[in-house]
Amino acid sequence: MLMCLCQIKYYLKDKKYFQQKSKKMKKISNKVSKITGTLSVPADKSISHRSLLLSSIAKGTSYIHNLLEADDVINTSKALTELGVNVKKVSLGEWIVEGKQFFSTPKNILDMGNSGTGARLLLGLLCGESVKATITGDASLLSRPMKRITEPLSFNKEVQINSTEDKLPITVCGATNNFDLEYTLPVASAQLKSAILLSGIKRKSKTIIHEPIPCRDHTERMLKSMGADITITKEDNGNLITLHGGKELSSLDISIPSDISSAAFLIVAALIVPNSKITIKNVILNPYRTGILTALEMMHANIRITNKRVLSGEDVGDINVESSNLIGANMPKELAPSMIDEYPILAIAAAYAKGKTTLNGLSELKVKESNRFEAIINGLNQNGIKAVGLDNSIEIYGDDLNIPVGGSLIKTNLDHRIAMSFLIMGLNTLKPIEIDDDTAISTSFPNFCELMNSIGANIK
């Protein structure tokens, strides 16, 4: 359906706003002699989003410790405030959320910035509420496909979802009617799975999801800890997830561990810069998130996990890394669901490995913040490393005897992971590597450059 005239006016105004808001700032990464130190990286973004969203509909007051205060998560908190939820920052990383039985129809359009996770999960949550709301985002998010999410949510005929070309802005009129939903995930997508689950929390009916390829399960873990009637059982192909909705959720008291997706940049930096040794504290080690560690170990990376424990229902530990002589490897496509966000930085590691590395199962990279599939290939080629795209695979021909030439200007296209990955590469290239725009980095890792420089990087 077409948007109404007022929505179109806002859409045009919104695009102009984001063009004006994003003041491009170039960054240059220079070769260094070593990376050393013991440190922590920002809190996990996936869990931060979910802790805010789920506590917003829980009974009582939730306490969130070590919330990621990056742009993506802050936009989720602002959207919930627009929906009438009392979301309050007490101090750095310490937040309180007072659960609300029913959302209020917002007066303003809900601006999710660059966050695909925030937008898609919020869309699912709104489908289970009796409110009308419009979700928008920045130029990057406005270009990303949403049909995968809107299609199953539209099976409930009481729910109305209006958009143009199945992209944001999207207006949703939710419904609280009892409606059983059974769905088989066509791809391994935690965002899709979570959006469907969130839409069924308040309905006094069943939501059944067949998950042929299991992927990150933060939503299921958190729902279970809050008293939801949710079960996960094995079936012939993957998992069967059953949620009996209509049960009131208990409030949260959660400590959020460090994000392995953010830690991955530091891990690879230490691996490719000679004489390096780092320890990253309190990193989430959820088995559906550690594909990057498996992949790097296949490449003979020197990585050790210490101080393993459980924190707020999630496995965590300290990651110890030393510079390594990496070997090329053929990465099975089955690894993709547990490391889809880490492929850009894994590609950088492959550039320093001896021989060929093949990254498989990369179809999802084409619909991320940018077309990461093309961005990886173009960026590596520009910096003297041969990279070839083959359907949904990338072949990277590294050389452990000669470091890459570098010297290029990388176009980031508002993609934080592309920006950070090539800044990491510049730490060990003959010529500095420059990125055209650092504004997107703040969506997930606000102090990235400062933190890297504190352990020996030279990013200006």
N, C-alpha and C positions, 0 to 999 in steps of 0.2 A: 504494500500500500504506500501511497505517497504521503509525505509528511504534510501537516497543515502549514499555512503560510507563515505563522509565527515561528514554527520550528525551523523552517527554511531560513528565515531571517537570522535566527540565533545561530544556525549552522554556519552561515557565511560570516557572521560576526565572530564566531568562535575560531574559525580557521585564521582569520586576520589577527585575532588576539594571540594565538599561539605563534604566528610568524613574528609578531612584534616582541613577544615575551622571550623567545629563545635568542639571546644574544650569543652568537657563536664565539667561542674562545678556543683558539688552537692550543695544543699541547705538544711538546717535543720530548721524546724519550731518548736518552743518550746511553752509550755503552758504559758499564760499570765493572769493577773488579770482583765484587762479591755482594751477596745478600745475606745478612745475619740478624738474628734476634728471636725473642720469644714474645708473642703478641696475640691479640684477639682480633677477629674480623667482625663486621656487623652481624646482627641477629638474623635468623632465617626469615626470608621474606614470605615464603609460602605459609609458614606457621603464623607469622604476624598478621597477614590478611585474615586468616581463618579465625584467629583468636578474637579479633575485633568483630567480625561478622557473626560468629556464633554466640558470643557473649551479649550481642545487641538484642537477641531474642530469648535469652535465658532469664530465669527467675532470680532476682536479687542483683547484688553488685559483684562484678568480676574484677580481679586484680591481675594485671599483666605486667610482668617484670621483664626488662630487657627487650621491649618492643623495638623493632627496626624503625627509626625515625627518618626514613628516606621518602622521597616524593611520592612513590607509588602507594606506600602504606598510609602516609598522611592524607592522601586523596581519598582513601577508603574511609578514614576517620571523619573527614569532612562530609562525605556523602551520608554517612550514618547520622551525623548531626543534623543535616538537612531533613532527614526522615524522622526527626524528633527524639533521637536517642541521646542521652547525656553521656558524652565521651569526653573525659577530662585527663589532661596530662598533669601529673603530680610533680614529677621531677624528670631528669634525663632518663629515658627508657622506662619510667614507671607510669602506668596509665590505669585509670579506673573507668569501667563501663557499667552503667546502670541499665539492666535489661528492660526492654519495653514489650508489653504484651502485644500491642498492635502498632505498626508504623503509622506515621502521619504522612499525608500526601505532601510532598515537598513543594515549596513555592518556587524554587529555582531548579534548573537543569543540573543533574549530578555529573560533575566533571571528574573523570577518572584519570586524567592526564595521559601517561604513557602505559598504564597498567592493564594489560590483557587479563591477568589473573583477577585483579580487583573488579574489572568490568563484567567479566563472565560469571564470576561467583555471585556478585551482587545481582545480576540479572536473574540467576536461579532463585536467590532468596526472595526477590520482589515478586516472582511468579506465584509464590505461596502467600502473598499478602494482599489485602483488599485496598490497594493504593494504585494510583496512576503516577508514573515517573518516567522521565527521559534521561538516558545515559549518553554522554558524549566523551570525547577525549582529545588528545593532541593530534597533530597531523599524521604521526605514525600510527596511532591507534585507530584513527578514522579510516585508514586504508586496509585494516586487517579484517579477514572474513569472519562472520559470526553465525553463518548458517548452521554449522555443526552444533552450536549451542541452541539456537532458536528452534530448530526443527523438532527435537524431542520434547522441548518445553511446550511447544504448540500442540502436542497431542491432546492436552487438556483443552477442550473447546471453550471452556469458560475463560481461559487466559487469552488476552489479545496482545500480540507483539507486532508492532508496526515499524518498518524500516525501509530504506531505499537500497536496493542491491545487496540486502543482507549484511549491511555494514552499519556502524554507528554513524549518526545518532540513532538510537532505538528507543521507542516509547513502549512501555509495557503497562498493561492493566492486569494486575494479578487477581487471583481468586483463591478462596479458602474451601471450595467444594471438595467433597470426598471423591477422589479419582485414583484408581489403581493404575500404576504405570510400570510396564515391564519393557526393558530396553537392553539391547546388546551393543556394547561399545564398538564402533567400526574401527577405531584406532585406539592406541594406548594414550589416553589423555586424562590427566588428573583434573584439569579444568572442567572438561565435559562431565566426568563422573561426579565431581563435587557440585556443579551447578544443578544437576538432576537431583542429587541427594538433598541439597538445600531447599529445593522447591517442594519437597515432600515432608519436611519436618513437622509442619503444623497440620497437615491433612490427616484426618483419621482414616487412613487407608494405607495400602502397601506401595512401596517403591522397590522394584526388583531390578537389579543391574547384573547382566552377565558381562564379565570382564575377561575376555580371552587372553589378553596379555596384561598381567598385573603391573600397575604403576604406583607412584607415590600415594601413600595412604594416610596422610595427615588428617584429612577430614574424618575418615572412619575412626581413627584413634581418638580424636578430640570429641566426636559425638559420643563414643562409648564412655569416655571419662566423664561426660556430662549427664550420663544416665539415659541416653537415647536407646530405644529398643532396636538395635542394629546387630546383625550377625553376618559374619564372613565365613563361608565354607568353600571347600575345594570342589570343583566339578571337572569333568573330563578335560575341558579346555579352560584353564584359568580359575577365576574366583566367581562365586555367586554371592552377591551382596544384597541383603534384604533389610529394608528399613520399614518398621511399623510406626507410622507417624502419629501425631496427636499427643505424644507424651511430653510433658513439660521438661525443659532442660535445666539442669542445675548450673549455678554460676561457676566461673573458672577461677582458679588461682594457679597461674602458669608462669614458669620461667622459660624463656625462649632461648635455645642454644644458638651458637654461631652458624652461619649459612655456609654449607660446603660449596655452593656455587660461587660464593665470594672467595672462600679459601682457595679454590682451584687456581685463581690467578697467582696467588703467592706461591702455591706449590710448584707450579710450572716455572715461575721466576727462579726459584731456588734450584730447580733441576737443570735449567739451561745456562745459568751464570756460574762459571767455575768458582770453586772455593766457598760455596754457599752452604749455610746450615741454618734452618729455622724450625721453630716449634709454634704451632697454631693451637690455641687452647679452646676447649669446650665446643668442638665442632660436631654438628649433627651427623650421625652415622646410620641413619635409617637405611635398611637394606635396599630400599627402592631409590635411594639417592646416591649410592656409592659407586656407580658405574665408572666414574672418572678415576677412582682409585684402582679399580680392577684393570681398566685400560692402561693406566700408567705403569702398573706392575707388570703387565704383559710386555711393556717396552723396557723392562729391567730398571725401573725407577727405584731409587733407594728411599722407601717410605716405610715408617713404622708407626703403629698406633699404640699409644699408652694411655693409662688412666681411664680405661673403659668403665662406663657406668650408665645408669638410667636417670634422665632428668625430665620430669613432667611427662612421663610416658614415652619418651623418645631416647634411643640409644645415642650416647655422645662419647667423645674421647678427645685426646690430644694427638695431633698429627705432626710427626717429626720427619723432616725432609732434608736430604743432602744432595748436592749437585751430582749428576749421574751421567754415564755414557749410555745414552738411550739407543735402543734397537727398534727398527721399524716392525710393525705388526699388522696383521689383518684383523680388524675389529669386527666381531660378529654383530649382525643387525639386532640380535636379541638384547644387546647392551643399551640400545638407543633409549628406551623408556626411562632408564635409571640415570641418564646423563645427557638428555637432549639439550639442556642449556649450556653444557660444558664443551660442546663440540668446537666452538671457536678457539678456546684456549687449548684444547687437545690438539688442534691443528697446528698451533704454534709449537707445541712440544714435538710434534712429528717433523717439523722443519729442521730440528736439531738431532733427529735420530738417524742412525746409519741405515741406509736402504729405504725401501718403500713402505709406507703406511697406508692402509686402505680403511677409510671410514665408511661404514655401510648403514643402510636404514635411515637415510637422512631426509626423507620426504617432508617431515615436519619443519625442517629448517627453512623451507621456502615460504612459510606463513608466520614467521616470527616477527619481531619488531621491525626487521628489514628482511630482505631475502638473504639470509645468512649463508645459504649454499653458494650463491654467487659472490657474496662479500668475502668469504674465506678464500675462494679460488683467486679472485682478482687481487686481494691484498697480498697473498703469498707470492703470486707471480710478479707483482710490482716490486717486491723486495728480494727478488733473485732466487726464489724457490719454485721449482716446477710443481704445479698442482693441476690436476685434470679432473673435470667432472664427467661422470658416467652414470646417467640416469639418476639414481638416488644414492650414488656413492662418490667419494672423492679420493683420488690417489695423490699422495704427497711424497715427493722424492727428496728426502733429507740427506744431509751429509754431515757426519760427526767430525770430519777432519777440517772443514772450512766453515766458518760462521757465515750466515747470510749477509749479502751486501747491504740491504736496507736502503735508506735514502729516499723513501717515497712519502707522498702525502696521501693518507687514507681518508676516503669519504665515508663517514660513519652512518649517515642516514638515520640519525636519532636512535641508534642502537648502542646501548651501553656496553654490551658484551663485545661487540666488534671494537669499540673504542678502547676498552681496557686490554683486550687481547693483543692488539698491535702496539700499545704502549709497553706491554710486557716484552714483546719481541724486540723492541728497540733497546732493551737493556744489554743485548749481546749481538749487535750488528755492526758492521764496519762503519756505516753512516747512520746518523740519527733517523728515527722514524717519527713522522708528524701526523697528528690527527686533525681534521678540519674543524671539529666541534666537540667540546667536552660536556655540553649541557646535559646530555642524557645520563651521564655517569651517576648523577645525584639521585636517579630513580631507584637505585639499589645499593650504592656504595658511596655515600656522600663524601667521605674523607679518603678516598682511594689514593689520590696522588700524595697527600700528606703522609699517609701511613706507609706507602711504598718508599717515599724519600727517607722516612725515619729508620728504615732498615737497610739503607744503602743505595736505593734507586736515585736516578738523576732525571726527574721529570719536571720540566719547566713550562 
